[in-house]
């Protein structure tokens, strides 16, 4: 049975009044039906930390997860905590999603974040550092070095470190210096030998130098000394004639979220550049200090930085474990995950003796679904754009760019196409958080090459992942489309799990043409056939699909909802899932990060299962699958279930129609939800429990390893044929 409501399914044929008429049956949903989004994010980062604590993982990968945890937490403070502080300072005390005041929410965050940072420090000191040492990689102390080793490192300090250091004194003639966000610093107390007067100085640890300095050695064991410890043991060189009394590390986090007020006439690039400059001077929101810092030094920092006690994090050293990313340069493949080599998607494998596949011919034959990083970005997305750039029959290329790199072959392909005389449109989202400055640089590079660069709609971020190629064939124009779940970034494509759909379907081509016209011009297009587009249609379309499953369940027809996202926060979507669950619909949610959906509401969430999977790859794809009485409706795309995605971003989901692709997506999802697969289960009170071994203590299936194996076998089967 197919619900009649799915004839439109919110895809745009209905008039606005019809579309707004999403059914909302009366439900007695409790007030406490959401989990706190900020604490849920901290729970996500705890799952990252649990990977670092796992002794079965390779040692350098564990160190990498410690660095990821630290980097994640920095961003959380710079954006989420900063946002709560901004609400308080401006008097806009908007409550959180569970009704907590910003002041109370900050107290909750401080409590949980303090506990997590202490656990993070302990994981390094007690677990990962000893494990690395057992494997021949020692992070040593100055006191453990021999005289010969100290002499060699002193030479390195004098030649490579000392010239770039800039000690800054604090006295009546030298005001307290500006402390840049996320910089690692030494607070130094010194005494003037002549006057006996005590002074204070601040020394920034140079971020451009390696955080871990290798100790010269001829043995098999590699030894490293932290840069700040090397500096600390040469402070006498920086303050000759002074007595160094004490020194302590500290680190400041500032509000670095960008706030851009757009209007119709504003030059967005200029406004953004000005805001990026202001970002450097954002207000402090967290002060990390070592647990041995004396009260005199701490009081000085708190007073001068205008920090509250709640915002001081006293931690056992070392601070800023993002520096562990530096260990990735160590050549020890035995301490890493076994290599996964991406394969070329079967449809894009060269035929016969050819070294290069005809991408357009493959897409004309049938839709192609690619799964990164298991299947190569280079031989699919990149090859698609490069072939379009050099093909004389291609007339135009249109593409969205959210995050990529300036040296990206994707950007180069667009430049090559423009220089070859093709019409090229690049819709660049210069407001992509923390990539703004980078995006400005290569946006201007594209403009200089003749690419038509536009920056989207006022007030909306363009987050959708779309590429459209217009090709002349036998006097007619054919549309070749790509709709993805991930960015057009060849670097992140190696570690982000994403899907992309290539199709020559005329309807998808028309949908993308209309959408690009809306994004680059003044057209307001509301009719899409195979796309669900935010902010106008997406939430309503998904709620229609969810409600259709609920009605099918009430009619005794099998009903099933599967949703894979990075974040599940939107209250309307969550309430629709609760209603579906209460009606008997099996609801499976696979979420990587934040989840405000509860699984412990008796009579409401009984049929909801929530899983999370973290591993070597960052699970990034979004999948929305609905049983629809035996005629599955499945979408992939860029949107998470968050207010910003559904209300303040341009997002797009595309409906997948090929039966083989539907089977592949369903099987992938079912593997993730299987009790035999390693994952975290969301339980009562928002607590996540890791399930990594079975009752006999044997490891459960690793979804990412299993998926790579399945895709490689698929390629080998093709080769045999």
Order of alpha helices (4+ residues) and beta strands (2+ residues): alpha-alpha-alpha-alpha-alpha-alpha-beta-alpha-beta-beta-beta-beta-beta-alpha-alpha-beta-alpha-beta-alpha-beta-alpha-beta-alpha-beta-alpha-beta-alpha-beta-beta-beta-beta-beta-alpha-beta-alpha-beta-alpha-beta-beta-beta-beta-beta-alpha-beta-alpha-beta-beta-alpha
